[in-house]
Amino acid sequence: MRAAVFYEAHAPLVVEEWPDPVPGEGEILVRVAACGLCHTDLHYIDHGVPTAKRPPLILGHEATGVVAQVGPGVSGIQEGAHALLPAVLPCGTCSACRTGRENICLNMRMFGNDVDGAYAEYVKAPAKDVFILPDEIPLVEGCIIADATTTPYHAVKNRAEVRPGDSVVVYGCGGVGLNVVQFARLAGGIVIAVDIAEEKLERARQLGAAATINPQQEQAGVAKAVRKLTGGAGADIAIEAIGNPATMKDAFSTLRPGGRLVVVGYSDQEVTLNAGRIMYREMEIRGSLGCRPVDYPRVIELARSGRIEVSSLVTARFPLAEINAGLDTLRAGRGVRSIVVME
C-alpha cells in the first residue's frame, strides 16, 4: 500500500510503498477514505515532540474508511461498512477507564503515535473501538468527527459544562475552536469568539457566535472588551483552543470571579497564572483531552440530524501524494480543516 511515513522531525513525510497491515484477533482492516490533517502531527514533525512508537511511523489519527476485512473473533461488523476510527484507543481496564474517563486511559494508544495511523491506504483497528457511520454522513468529510468534532464536544459538554445563558469566550477559531463555538451555542451558551483572522471570526458568527473580538483591533485588551460585553462581570467560561501559553493566560484574564478556564490546545511550555487570584476568587482550571467513547454516538447523531455542521468545515482536500502541501496549508492557518483523501 501507499503511505506517508514519518522518519524524523524537521523533515517532510515520505510517500512510499509500505507493507499492508494484517488484522489480528479482534481487529478489522479499514480501507481509508480520508484522514484529517491535525496540529498534533505538526508537533511531531515541526517541534520534535517524540512519538510513543519510534519512527518510521505512519501518522494520522482522524480517519474514516470502508471495512475491507474482518479479523478472527469479530462479530457485528460487516465488510463494506463505513467506519469511523476514534483518535484514542482505551484499554478498558485501568482506573480511568473503570470510572468512565477512557479518554485519559492510563494505557491509551493513539493512531499515529503508539501505532501506525491513517495517512495510508489501509489501517487496522480494534473492532471494539470502531464506530459505524450512518449513510447520511458523507464518508470523506465525516473523518473530522474522529477528533476535530468530538474533542470540542467533550471540552464543552464534560469539561466546561456549559449551561444555557453562560457567557463563553472561545480563544482560537481554527478547526477545533469553531467546533467549540458550535457546541457551546448548541448548549445554550452566549459565545464570544476571539481570533486575529477576520475570515475565521466571520465563520464563527455563522456558526452561532453572538460576538467576536479581534485582539489586534482592541487597544485596551480582550479582557476589557469581554467585560464590556458581559455587563462588567467577565465571562463565565473561557476555552482556549490554540495551544499558546500567552493566549491561555489571556483567556484566564477574561473570566469573572468563580469562572472556569478549559485548556484544549496543546503546548509543552509552562503557563504563569496568578495563584492569588485562583485562590481568592475560587477560579477553576481544567484540561480537556479527546473524547470519551460513550460520547461518539451522540456526536454522530448530532451530525446525522444536521444539528451541527461537518462537511462545510472541510475547506481543503489533498491526495496522499500531496500531503506535505496539505501540512503547509495547516502551518499557514489557511481554511478551517484540511483532509487527505485517498485516491
N, C-alpha and C positions, 0 to 999 in steps of 0.2 A: 504494500500500500504506500501511498504518498503521505508524508508527514512533515510538519515544520518542527525541526529539532533544535532545542536549546543546548548549546555546547558550553558556553561560557558567558559571563557578564560582559557588557560593553561591546557586544558583537551581534550582528543580525542573526535571526533564526535561519537555519539551513533547511531548505525544502528538498527532500531526498526520499529515496526508497527506504522503507523500514519494514521489519517483519510484521505480518498480520498477527494481532493478538488472538489468543485461543481461549475461549471461555471455559472455566473450570467448574467444579461443583457449585451449584447455586448462582452461577453467573450467566449473563447474556452478552451477546455481541451486537453492537449497535453500529449501523452504517450511518455515519454522521451526516446530517443535513446542513447544520450551521453551528457556529460557536462564536459567542460574543468576545470582543476584544476588551480586556479589562485592565485597569491600572495596576492591579495586583501583579500581572505579568511584567509590567514595566519596573516594578520594584526588583524583580529578579534580574531583568535584562539591563536596566539602566543604573540601578543603585547597588547592585551586588548583594541584595538580601539573599541569604542561602536558601536553597530548596531542601526539603527533607530527604529526598532521593537525589543523590549526586548526579550531575549531568554525565552523559547525554540523557535528556529528558524531553518528552513531548509536553508542552504547556497547553493551557486551555481548560477552563472549568465551567463553562456556561453553554451547555450543548443540548441540542435535540437531534433526533435521528429516527431511523426505522430499525426495528428489531430484525437482525439478519440471521441470528442463530440463537437457539436456546440451549444452555448447557445442562448437564445432568442434574437431576433433583429440582428442577424449576417447574412450577405449575402456575397457572393463572395468567401467563404472558404468552402471547402467540407471535409467531413470526409475522412481520408486516405491520405490527402495531406501532403507533407513533409514540416515541419515548422521550421523556424529559429527564435529564440527569441532574440531580442536585449537586451543588458545588462540594459539599462536605459529606463524607460517609461516616456515620457514627458507629461505635462498637455495640451499643445497646445494653451493655452490662456494667459500665463504670458508675460511680456515684452520680455524676452529672446526668447521664442517660436515665438512670433509675429515678431521678427527681424531675424528669420532663425537660431537661435542658441539654438535649442531644447536640445542639449547635455548638456547645463548648465541651463536647466529649473529650475526656482525658486521653483517649486513644484515637482521636479522629484522624481520618485520612482524607486528603483533598486531591482531586484531579489536578494534574499539572504541578504537583508539589510532592506529595508522597508517592503517587502512582502516575503513570503516563496519562496525559489528558487528551483533549479532543481537537487539537489542531492537526487533525489527521482524518483519513477516510474512514477509519474504524476505531472504536474504543470498546473495551469490555467493562462491565459494571456489575456489582452485586444486584441480583434481581430484586431483593428485598427493599432496595433503596430507590428503585426507578418508579417514576410516575407516568401514567399513560395520559396523553393529551387527547381531549375530545376533538372531533372534526372541525368544530367552529373556530379553533385556534390555529392559525397558519403555522405549519411546521417550522419554516425557516425563521420567521420573525419571533416565534414563540420561544426561541432559545434564550432570550434575555430574561425570561421568567426564572430561569435556573439560579440567577444571582442578582442581577440589576433590579429586578422587581421584588423578589422575595426578601432580600436583605432590607430594603426600606420598609416593607410591611412589618417585619419583626421589630425594626427600630421604632416605628410609630406605635404599633399595637402593644407590644410587650415591654419595651424599654422606656419609651417616652410616655406611654399610657395616656395618649391624647384623648381628651373628653370634649363633648360639644361645648363650644364657647371658649376653649383655651386659645390664647394667643401663642402662635408657634412661629419662631424665627427659623428659617432654613438657610444655612450658610452653604452656598455652592449649588448651582443649578445645572450640573452635568447629568450623566445618565442615572446615577444613584439619587442625586438631590432632587431631580424633577419627579422621580417616583415617590420620594418623601413628601413632596408637595401634594401629589395625587392622593396619597393615603391619609395625610394629615387633614386635607379637605374632606375626604370621604368620612373621616371620623368626627367631623363637625368642628374641626379647628379653624381658627381665623389665621391664615397663613401670610407671613411676611417673608418674601424671598429675597435673598441677598446674593449678588454676583456682580462682577465687573464687566460682563458681556451683555450688551443690551438685547441681543437676539435671544439669549437664554432667559433673560428676565421676561421678555415677551412670551416665550414658551411657557414660563411659569404662570403668567397671567392666564393664558389659555387653559392651563390645567387646574385653575382654581385659586391661585394666589390672590388674596384681597389687596395686597400692596407689595411693591417691590422697592428695593433700595440698591443703588449703585454706590459702593463706598468711595469711588473716585469722584463722585459728584456731591459728597456730603462732607463739607469742610469741618463741621462740628463733630463728625464721627457718627458711626452707625448706632451706637448706644443711645445717643440723644435723639436720633431720628425714630428709633423704636419707642422710646418713652413718649415722644410726641404722638405716635400712632396708637399708643395704649393708655392714653389719658394720664400720662406721667408715671405710671406704675412700673413699666417694664414688662417683658414677655413672661408668660408662664413657663414656656419650654423653649429651649434652643437646641437645634440639631445640626451638628457640624458634619458635612458630607464631603469635605475636601481632603483632610489629612494633613493639615498645616498647623503647627503649634501656635502661630500668630493668630490664625482665624479661630482656633479653639479658645484662646484667651479672649478674643474679641466677642465671640458668641457668648461666653460666660458673662461679659460685661453688660449684655443686653437684658439680663434676667432681673425680674423683681425679687424681693426678699422671699425666700422659700422656693425659688424657681429651680428648674431641673435642666441640666446640660447633658445631652446624649451625644457621644462621640461615635460616629460611624466611619469617618475617614481614618485611614491608617497612617501612622508616622512612627518611626523608631527614635524620634527625638523627644527630649524632655519638655514638659509644659509647665510653666510657672504660673500658679494661681494664688490669689491672696487667701492664705489659710484662715486669717481672722474673719474675713467675710464668709467663708464656708461655714465656720463655726457659729458666728454671731447671728448670721441671717439664715441658718439652717438650710444651706444650699445643698442640692443633690448633684452628683456627677456619676453618670453611668456610661459604661461601654456597651457597644452593640455589635455582635458578630453574626453574620449569616442569618439563617432562619431555621426554626425547628421543623422537623419532618411533618409534624401534625398540622402545620400551617400551610404547607404546599397545596393541598387540595382546596383550601379556602381561597388562596390567591388564584389558582387555576379557574375556579368558578367565577371569581370577580372578572377575570379576563374573558371567559366564555360568554358571560352575560352582558358584556360591554360596560360594566361599572368602572373599569379602568382602561386606559389606552395602552396598547402594546405595540402594534405594528407601526404607528406613526412615530414612535420614539426611535425606531431603527432608521438612521439617516444616511448610512453608507454601507455598501456591501462590497467585499473584496474576495476574489477567488484565492484559493490556498497559495497559488504561485505568487500572489502579490501581498502576502500577509505583512511583510515589512513595511510596505506603503501604508497599509491599514494601521500599523502601530505608529507610524509617523503622524497620521491623522489624529490618533489618540493623544500623542505627545503634544500636538499643537492645540488641543482642546477644541477641534472643529466638530460641529454637529453635536448630536446627543449621544447616540450609541452606534458604533460601528461593529459589523459582524463579518466573519469569514464564512463564505458559502462554498460548500464542496461542489465541484463540477461533475 
